[in-house]
Amino acid sequence: MELITPDFGLFFWQIIVFLILVFLLTKFAWKPIMMAVDEREKTINDSLQAADRAKEEMMNLKEDNKKMLNEAREERDQILRDAQTMKKRLMDEATEEAAKKSSEMILKAQATIQSEKKLAIKELKSQVGLLSVKIAEKVLQSELKDEQSQKALVDKMLKEVELN
């Protein structure tokens, strides 16, 4: 029964050993353990805060990326609209210039045709005049072969001149 009921001396020494153990643990072990735990807790909190900041930064970057992507799309659309407008303007200018050149060419061709026509008419009149003179010469030569027909023609012409 001695094991169940401890003696006062044993109890006293157990309490002293316990207090010395608590004192030594408090002085040498408890403070370093608590400092390590506090440091670990601080590291974990810092890591959590860093993760939260990183998450927030990622969200901001994601929003910035969306904004930049939208801006890039808008810029691309604007560039395409500008290109379409420029294309239309260039096409209109080219069409207008082609129309001007074709009308100028038509006018030049008409002027050339008119001048060629006038030259052709002038040459034709010249040819007709020469041909008429040759025909008249041949007719006169054939009719005025003898002297009597020549005198009759001269008399006829003199009568016509006097009458006019």
C-alpha positions in Angstrom: 0.0 0.0 0.0 3.0 2.2 0.1 2.8 2.5 -3.6 -0.7 3.9 -3.5 -0.1 6.4 -0.6 3.1 8.2 -1.2 5.2 9.3 1.7 5.5 13.0 2.5 9.3 13.0 1.8 8.7 11.5 -1.6 5.9 13.9 -2.4 8.1 16.8 -1.3 11.0 15.8 -3.5 8.7 15.1 -6.4 7.3 18.6 -6.1 10.8 20.2 -5.9 12.0 18.1 -8.9 8.9 19.2 -10.8 9.4 22.8 -9.9 13.1 22.7 -10.9 12.0 20.9 -14.2 9.4 23.6 -14.8 12.0 26.3 -14.0 14.6 24.8 -16.4 12.1 24.2 -19.1 10.8 27.7 -18.7 14.2 29.2 -18.7 15.9 27.1 -21.4 13.3 25.3 -23.4 10.0 27.2 -23.1 11.3 30.6 -24.4 13.1 29.1 -27.4 10.1 26.9 -28.2 7.7 29.8 -27.9 10.0 32.0 -29.9 10.3 29.3 -32.6 6.5 28.9 -32.6 6.0 32.7 -32.7 8.5 33.0 -35.5 6.8 30.2 -37.4 3.4 31.8 -36.8 4.8 35.1 -38.1 6.3 33.4 -41.1 3.0 31.7 -41.8 1.1 35.0 -41.4 3.6 36.7 -43.7 3.3 34.0 -46.2 -0.5 34.2 -46.1 -0.3 38.0 -46.5 2.1 37.6 -49.4 -0.2 35.0 -51.0 -3.2 37.4 -50.5 -1.1 40.3 -52.0 0.0 38.0 -54.9 -3.7 37.0 -55.4 -4.8 40.6 -55.4 -1.9 41.5 -57.7 -2.9 38.6 -60.0 -6.5 39.9 -60.1 -5.2 43.4 -60.9 -2.9 42.0 -63.6 -5.8 40.0 -64.9 -8.0 43.1 -65.1 -5.2 45.1 -66.6 -4.7 42.3 -69.2 -8.4 42.4 -70.0 -8.3 46.2 -70.4 -5.2 46.0 -72.5 -6.8 43.2 -74.6 -9.9 45.3 -75.1 -7.9 48.3 -75.9 -5.9 46.3 -78.4 -9.1 45.0 -80.0 -10.5 48.5 -80.2 -7.3 49.7 -81.7 -7.3 46.9 -84.2 -10.9 47.6 -85.1 -10.1 51.3 -85.5 -7.1 50.5 -87.7 -9.3 48.2 -89.8 -11.9 50.9 -90.1 -9.3 53.5 -91.1 -7.8 51.0 -93.6 -11.3 50.5 -95.1 -11.9 54.2 -95.3 -8.5 54.8 -96.9 -9.1 51.9 -99.3 -12.5 53.4 -100.3 -11.0 56.9 -100.7 -8.1 55.6 -102.8 -10.5 53.6 -104.9 -12.7 56.6 -105.4 -9.6 58.8 -106.3 -8.4 56.1 -108.7 -11.8 55.8 -110.3 -12.1 59.6 -110.6 -8.6 59.9 -112.0 -9.3 57.1 -114.5 -12.5 58.8 -115.5 -10.6 62.1 -116.0 -7.9 60.4 -118.0 -10.4 58.5 -120.1 -12.4 61.7 -120.8 -9.2 63.5 -121.7 -8.2 60.6 -124.0 -11.7 60.7 -125.6 -11.4 64.5 -126.1 -8.0 64.1 -127.6 -9.2 61.3 -129.8 -12.2 63.4 -130.9 -9.9 66.3 -131.6 -7.6 64.1 -133.6 -10.5 62.6 -135.4 -11.8 66.1 -136.3 -8.4 67.3 -137.5 -8.0 64.1 -139.5 -11.5 64.5 -140.9 -10.7 68.1 -141.9 -7.5 67.0 -143.5 -9.3 64.2 -145.3 -12.0 66.6 -146.5 -9.4 69.2 -147.6 -7.5 66.5 -149.4 -10.7 65.2 -150.9 -11.7 68.6 -152.1 -8.2 69.1 -153.6 -8.5 65.7 -155.4 -12.0 66.5 -156.6 -10.8 69.9 -157.8 -7.9 68.3 -159.7 -10.1 65.6 -161.0 -12.7 68.2 -162.2 -10.0 70.2 -163.9 -8.7 67.1 -165.7 -12.2 66.1 -166.7 -12.9 69.6 -167.9 -9.6 69.6 -169.8 -10.4 66.3 -171.5 -14.0 67.4 -172.3 -12.7 70.7 -173.8 -10.0 68.9 -175.7 -12.5 66.5 -177.2 -15.1 69.3 -178.0 -12.6 71.8 -179.2 -10.7 69.7 -181.7 -11.5 71.9 -184.6 -11.4 75.6 -185.1 -15.0 76.2 -185.7 -16.1 74.6 -182.4 -13.6 76.7 -180.6 -15.0 79.9 -182.0 -18.5 78.9 -181.2 -17.6 78.2 -177.6 -15.8 81.6 -177.3 -18.9 83.4 -178.7 -21.2 81.6 -176.4 -19.1 82.5 -173.4 -18.9 86.1 -174.4 -22.7 86.3 -174.7 -23.0 84.8 -171.2 -20.6 87.3 -169.8 -22.4 90.2 -171.3 -25.7 88.9 -170.0 -24.6 88.6 -166.4 
